[in-house]
Amino acid sequence: MSPRAGSTGPQSPAPATLAFVESPVQLLNVLEWAHVHALRTAAEPSGPPGPEVEGGRPRPGGGLTLVVLSPTDPMTRGQLRRMAELARDEGYEVRWEEARGGATAPFHTVGGLAPLLRRAERIVMGDPFSRYVQLLLTITRARDLVVVDDGTATMEFVSQLAKGERLVRWHRRGGRPGARDLVFAPVSARARRRLTPGVGRRVEVFSAMPITETPEGVTITANDFSWTRSRFGPPRLTKGADLVGTSLVETGVVDPDRYLEAVQGLARTYGATRYFAHRRESPDKLHRLAVETGLEIVRPDLPLELIARRGPIGRTILSFPSTVVHTLPLALVGTEVKVAVCDIDPAWLTESASPRAQGFLSGVTGTARDVHRLSAVSTAT
């Protein structure tokens, strides 16, 4: 398959807005941003309708091309395919790039996108920490940049931008930069400068996360999942509880044995019967969870916000500190679902975990709105 063999929709030679996504959640949040942006544009009191508006109403697909920089793991690819179908149904052009399909794939991808990047008026991105996205930012001439949620990483991005720090993912903070980090440092520094508002350059952050530090000149727009709520649900509720998985083990933050014990404790205490796996959780870990806890392992084909909104879903959703403790209450507003978050006990952290891990995770929990906070469940020592 060629890098663009998966493209769908009509071809647009010069999109007004070019969006880059690498995960299903990022794609969902681009759809949420486009929905709000179209409504906002339609409501502008003066001037002729823009490309997103037709007859005073939002026009589906107006001026937006979604570029999927596809990863290699099957679960993420599957979810991205489903999200791409939803985007196409909304009228947006979707361009699928096999961006990691071999040693030469990045060269083909960047080369193929360069003309669009140079002509686009606005760039929307889901992960400013991504080296791929940072490289693409050095090519574009767009003066309007938008960062949509990539989960809890958005909180760290805004904080680092406000402090003028280099862009580093939260779970890698405190560690020594590797050889690849040093080689890529000039590109990353240039991308950070592009993401800093200046004369003739606008930066917007579209987020459902709590933003406590707003960088000077950055516009913060709240994501309330209005597109999701308008398209799906309300869900049918089951009597039991559902548990949401996390990739904290896979990122080296939490010890796998302690995580298993915590899941067992939550399932036993709250009567959970289903475990919604994070797309990055390893098959071996999930098999062990199924065998030792008796939970039904569900591998969602869409982001959890959409799965929960469509239903059926438990009346109680249990989670560890993660993005969903912020997003699920918004997606499920008006329903009787209760979201509960379990703290991470410092004893669960691995020796290699970032020194900032505990504080960051506590902040994720402490700033969540409309959730019930649970003490860390006890595990064997």
C-alpha positions as CSV (number, residue, x, y, z in Angstrom):
1,M,0.0,0.0,0.0
2,S,1.3,3.4,-0.9
3,P,1.4,6.1,1.8
4,R,-1.8,7.6,0.6
5,A,-3.6,4.6,-0.6
6,G,-6.0,4.8,2.3
7,S,-7.2,8.4,1.5
8,T,-10.9,8.9,1.4
9,G,-13.2,11.7,0.3
10,P,-12.9,14.3,-2.4
11,Q,-9.4,15.7,-3.1
12,S,-8.9,19.3,-2.0
13,P,-5.8,21.0,-3.5
14,A,-5.5,23.7,-0.8
15,P,-7.4,23.0,2.4
16,A,-8.0,26.1,4.6
17,T,-7.4,23.8,7.7
18,L,-5.0,20.9,7.9
19,A,-5.3,18.6,11.0
20,F,-2.8,16.0,12.0
21,V,-3.8,13.1,14.3
22,E,-2.0,10.0,15.5
23,S,-4.6,8.5,17.9
24,P,-8.4,8.0,18.0
25,V,-8.8,10.5,20.8
26,Q,-7.0,13.2,18.9
27,L,-9.3,12.6,15.9
28,L,-12.3,12.7,18.2
29,N,-11.2,16.0,19.6
30,V,-10.6,17.5,16.1
31,L,-14.2,16.6,15.3
32,E,-15.3,18.4,18.6
33,W,-13.2,21.4,17.7
34,A,-14.5,21.5,14.1
35,H,-18.1,21.3,15.5
36,V,-17.5,24.2,17.9
37,H,-15.6,26.2,15.3
38,A,-18.3,25.9,12.7
39,L,-21.0,27.0,15.2
40,R,-18.8,29.9,16.3
41,T,-18.2,31.0,12.7
42,A,-21.9,30.8,11.9
43,A,-22.7,33.0,14.8
44,E,-20.3,35.8,13.9
45,P,-22.3,39.0,13.6
46,S,-20.6,40.7,10.7
47,G,-18.8,39.9,7.5
48,P,-19.6,37.4,4.8
49,P,-19.9,33.7,5.7
50,G,-16.6,31.9,5.8
51,P,-15.7,28.6,4.0
52,E,-17.2,26.6,7.0
53,V,-20.6,28.3,6.7
54,E,-23.3,27.9,4.1
55,G,-26.5,29.9,4.2
56,G,-25.8,31.0,7.8
57,R,-25.5,27.4,9.0
58,P,-22.4,25.3,9.6
59,R,-21.5,23.4,6.5
60,P,-20.2,19.9,7.2
61,G,-16.6,19.4,6.1
62,G,-16.0,23.0,5.2
63,G,-12.3,23.6,4.6
64,L,-10.9,20.9,6.8
65,T,-8.7,18.0,5.8
66,L,-7.8,15.4,8.4
67,V,-4.4,13.7,8.0
68,V,-4.0,10.5,9.9
69,L,-0.3,9.7,10.6
70,S,-1.0,6.1,11.2
71,P,0.8,4.2,13.9
72,T,1.7,0.5,13.6
73,D,-0.2,-1.2,16.5
74,P,-3.4,-3.0,15.3
75,M,-5.8,-1.7,18.0
76,T,-5.0,1.9,17.5
77,R,-5.2,1.5,13.7
78,G,-8.6,-0.2,14.0
79,Q,-9.9,2.6,16.2
80,L,-8.5,5.2,13.8
81,R,-10.2,3.5,10.9
82,R,-13.6,3.7,12.7
83,M,-13.0,7.3,13.6
84,A,-12.0,8.1,10.0
85,E,-15.4,6.7,8.9
86,L,-17.2,9.0,11.3
87,A,-15.2,12.0,10.1
88,R,-16.0,11.1,6.5
89,D,-19.7,10.8,7.5
90,E,-19.5,14.4,8.8
91,G,-18.3,15.5,5.3
92,Y,-14.6,15.9,6.1
93,E,-11.8,14.8,3.8
94,V,-9.6,12.1,5.4
95,R,-6.1,11.4,4.2
96,W,-4.5,8.2,5.6
97,E,-0.7,8.2,5.7
98,E,1.3,5.1,6.4
99,A,3.7,7.3,8.1
100,R,5.6,4.5,9.9
101,G,5.4,1.9,7.2
102,G,9.1,1.3,6.8
103,A,12.4,3.2,6.8
104,T,11.5,5.4,3.8
105,A,7.9,6.1,4.9
106,P,8.7,9.4,6.8
107,F,10.4,10.8,3.7
108,H,7.4,9.9,1.5
109,T,4.9,11.3,4.0
110,V,6.7,14.6,4.6
111,G,7.4,15.1,0.9
112,G,3.8,14.4,0.0
113,L,2.4,16.7,2.7
114,A,4.8,19.6,2.1
115,P,2.8,21.4,-0.6
116,L,-0.4,21.2,1.5
117,L,1.5,22.4,4.6
118,R,2.9,25.4,2.8
119,R,-0.6,26.5,1.6
120,A,-2.7,25.7,4.6
121,E,-4.1,28.7,6.5
122,R,-4.5,26.8,9.8
123,I,-2.8,23.8,11.3
124,V,-4.6,21.7,14.0
125,M,-2.6,19.1,15.9
126,G,-3.3,16.6,18.6
127,D,0.1,16.0,19.9
128,P,2.7,18.8,20.0
129,F,5.1,16.4,21.7
130,S,5.2,14.2,18.6
131,R,8.4,14.4,16.7
132,Y,6.5,13.9,13.5
133,V,4.2,16.9,14.2
134,Q,7.2,19.0,15.3
135,L,8.9,18.2,12.0
136,L,5.8,19.2,10.1
137,L,5.5,22.4,12.0
138,T,8.9,23.5,10.7
139,I,7.5,23.3,7.1
140,T,4.2,25.1,7.4
141,R,3.7,28.8,6.9
142,A,0.3,28.8,8.7
143,R,-0.2,31.7,11.1
144,D,-3.1,30.0,12.9
145,L,-2.2,27.0,15.1
146,V,-4.6,24.9,17.2
147,V,-3.7,22.2,19.7
148,V,-6.6,19.9,20.6
149,D,-6.5,17.5,23.5
150,D,-4.2,14.5,23.6
151,G,-5.3,13.6,27.0
152,T,-3.5,14.6,30.2
153,A,-0.4,15.5,28.1
154,T,-2.3,18.8,27.2
155,M,-1.9,20.0,30.8
156,E,1.8,19.4,30.6
157,F,2.1,21.1,27.2
158,V,0.4,24.3,28.4
159,S,2.5,24.4,31.5
160,Q,5.8,24.0,29.6
161,L,4.8,26.5,27.0
162,A,3.9,29.1,29.8
163,K,7.3,28.5,31.4
164,G,9.3,28.6,28.2
165,E,10.5,25.0,28.8
166,R,11.4,22.4,26.2
167,L,8.6,20.1,25.2
168,V,9.0,16.8,27.1
169,R,6.3,14.2,27.9
170,W,5.4,14.2,31.6
171,H,6.5,10.6,32.3
172,R,9.9,11.3,30.9
173,R,10.6,14.5,32.9
174,G,13.6,14.3,35.1
175,G,15.4,11.7,32.9
176,R,18.5,12.3,30.9
177,P,17.9,13.1,27.2
178,G,18.9,10.2,24.9
179,A,20.9,10.5,21.7
180,R,17.8,10.8,19.6
181,D,16.6,13.6,21.8
182,L,19.8,15.5,21.4
183,V,19.8,15.1,17.6
184,F,16.2,16.2,17.3
185,A,16.6,19.1,19.8
186,P,16.9,21.9,17.2
187,V,13.7,20.7,15.5
188,S,11.9,20.6,18.8
189,A,13.1,24.0,19.8
190,R,11.9,25.5,16.5
191,A,8.5,23.8,16.9
192,R,8.2,25.3,20.4
193,R,8.9,28.7,19.0
194,R,6.2,28.2,16.3
195,L,3.7,27.3,19.1
196,T,4.5,30.5,20.9
197,P,2.1,33.3,20.0
198,G,3.6,36.3,18.3
199,V,3.0,39.0,15.8
200,G,0.7,37.6,13.1
201,R,0.7,34.1,14.7
202,R,-2.3,32.9,16.7
203,V,-2.3,29.8,19.0
204,E,-5.4,28.2,20.4
205,V,-5.7,25.3,22.9
206,F,-9.0,23.4,22.7
207,S,-9.3,21.3,25.8
208,A,-11.5,19.6,28.3
209,M,-8.7,19.5,30.7
210,P,-8.2,22.0,33.6
211,I,-5.8,24.7,32.4
212,T,-4.3,26.5,35.4
213,E,-1.5,28.4,33.6
214,T,-2.4,30.2,30.4
215,P,0.6,31.2,28.3
216,E,0.5,34.9,27.3
217,G,-1.4,35.3,24.0
218,V,-2.8,31.7,23.9
219,T,-6.6,31.4,23.5
220,I,-8.1,28.6,25.6
221,T,-11.4,27.2,24.3
222,A,-13.4,24.7,26.4
223,N,-14.3,21.3,24.9
224,D,-17.6,20.1,26.3
225,F,-18.1,17.2,24.0
226,S,-21.1,18.8,22.4
227,W,-20.5,16.9,19.1
228,T,-20.4,13.6,20.9
229,R,-23.6,14.3,22.9
230,S,-25.4,15.5,19.8
231,R,-24.6,12.4,17.8
232,F,-24.8,9.6,20.4
233,G,-26.9,8.5,23.3
234,P,-28.2,8.8,25.9
235,P,-26.9,5.3,26.8
236,R,-28.7,2.4,28.4
237,L,-27.3,1.9,31.9
238,T,-26.5,-1.5,33.5
239,K,-26.7,-2.2,37.2
240,G,-23.0,-3.1,37.7
241,A,-19.7,-1.1,37.6
242,D,-17.2,-0.9,34.7
243,L,-13.5,-0.4,35.2
244,V,-11.3,1.6,32.8
245,G,-7.8,0.4,32.1
246,T,-4.6,2.5,31.9
247,S,-1.3,2.2,30.2
248,L,0.7,3.4,33.2
249,V,2.3,-0.1,33.4
250,E,3.3,0.1,29.7
251,T,4.9,3.5,30.1
252,G,7.0,2.3,33.1
253,V,5.3,4.3,35.8
254,V,3.4,1.7,37.8
255,D,4.6,-1.8,38.8
256,P,2.6,-4.5,37.0
257,D,2.1,-6.7,40.1
258,R,0.8,-3.8,42.1
259,Y,-1.5,-2.7,39.3
260,L,-3.0,-6.2,39.1
261,E,-3.6,-6.2,42.8
262,A,-5.3,-2.8,42.6
263,V,-7.6,-3.9,39.8
264,Q,-8.5,-7.0,41.8
265,G,-9.3,-4.8,44.9
266,L,-11.5,-2.4,42.9
267,A,-13.4,-5.2,41.1
268,R,-14.0,-7.0,44.4
269,T,-15.0,-3.8,46.4
270,Y,-17.3,-2.3,43.7
271,G,-18.6,-5.4,41.9
272,A,-17.0,-4.5,38.6
273,T,-17.5,-7.1,35.8
274,R,-16.0,-5.5,32.7
275,Y,-12.6,-4.0,32.1
276,F,-12.3,-1.5,29.2
277,A,-8.7,-1.9,28.0
278,H,-6.6,1.1,27.0
279,R,-5.4,0.7,23.4
280,R,-1.8,0.6,24.5
281,E,-2.2,-2.2,27.1
282,S,-0.2,-5.3,26.2
283,P,-2.0,-8.6,25.4
284,D,0.0,-10.5,28.0
285,K,-1.1,-8.1,30.7
286,L,-4.7,-8.2,29.7
287,H,-4.6,-12.0,29.6
288,R,-3.3,-12.1,33.1
289,L,-5.9,-9.7,34.3
290,A,-8.7,-11.8,32.8
291,V,-7.3,-15.0,34.3
292,E,-6.6,-13.6,37.8
293,T,-9.5,-11.2,38.2
294,G,-12.3,-12.9,36.3
295,L,-13.1,-9.6,34.6
296,E,-14.4,-9.5,31.0
297,I,-11.8,-7.7,29.0
298,V,-13.3,-5.3,26.4
299,R,-11.1,-3.9,23.7
300,P,-13.2,-0.9,22.4
301,D,-13.3,-0.1,18.7
302,L,-13.8,3.6,19.5
303,P,-12.6,6.1,22.1
304,L,-14.3,5.4,25.5
305,E,-16.2,8.7,25.4
306,L,-18.1,7.4,22.4
307,I,-18.5,3.8,23.8
308,A,-19.9,5.2,27.0
309,R,-22.2,7.6,25.3
310,R,-23.6,4.9,23.0
311,G,-23.9,2.3,25.9
312,P,-24.7,0.1,27.5
313,I,-22.5,1.3,30.3
314,G,-22.3,0.7,34.1
315,R,-23.9,3.1,36.5
316,T,-20.5,3.5,38.0
317,I,-17.3,3.8,36.0
318,L,-14.1,3.2,38.0
319,S,-10.8,4.7,36.7
320,F,-7.2,5.4,37.7
321,P,-5.9,8.9,37.1
322,S,-6.2,9.5,33.4
323,T,-7.9,11.6,30.8
324,V,-11.3,9.9,31.1
325,V,-11.8,11.3,34.6
326,H,-12.1,14.7,33.0
327,T,-13.8,13.7,29.7
328,L,-16.4,11.1,30.7
329,P,-18.4,13.4,33.0
330,L,-18.7,15.9,30.1
331,A,-19.7,13.2,27.6
332,L,-22.2,11.7,30.0
333,V,-23.7,14.9,31.4
334,G,-27.4,14.5,32.0
335,T,-27.1,10.7,32.6
336,E,-27.0,8.9,36.0
337,V,-23.5,7.6,35.5
338,K,-21.1,8.2,38.3
339,V,-17.4,8.4,37.5
340,A,-15.0,7.4,40.4
341,V,-11.2,7.8,40.3
342,C,-8.8,5.7,42.4
343,D,-5.6,7.4,43.6
344,I,-2.2,5.9,42.7
345,D,-0.4,4.8,45.9
346,P,3.3,6.0,45.8
347,A,4.2,2.4,46.6
348,W,2.9,1.3,43.2
349,L,5.5,3.4,41.3
350,T,8.5,1.7,39.7
351,E,12.0,2.7,40.5
352,S,12.4,4.2,37.0
353,A,9.3,6.4,37.2
354,S,9.8,10.1,36.7
355,P,10.3,12.0,40.0
356,R,7.3,14.1,38.9
357,A,5.0,11.1,38.3
358,Q,3.2,11.1,41.7
359,G,2.6,14.8,41.7
360,F,1.4,14.8,38.1
361,L,-1.0,11.9,38.7
362,S,-2.3,13.5,41.9
363,G,-2.9,16.7,40.0
364,V,-4.9,14.8,37.4
365,T,-7.2,13.4,40.1
366,G,-7.4,16.5,42.2
367,T,-8.5,18.8,39.3
368,A,-11.1,16.4,38.0
369,R,-14.7,17.8,38.2
370,D,-17.9,15.9,38.9
371,V,-16.0,12.7,39.9
372,H,-16.0,10.7,43.2
373,R,-12.5,10.3,44.6
374,L,-11.5,7.0,46.0
375,S,-8.5,6.3,48.3
376,A,-5.9,4.1,46.8
377,V,-6.9,0.5,47.3
378,S,-4.6,-1.6,49.5
379,T,-2.3,-4.1,47.8
380,A,-0.1,-6.8,49.3
381,T,3.4,-5.8,50.2
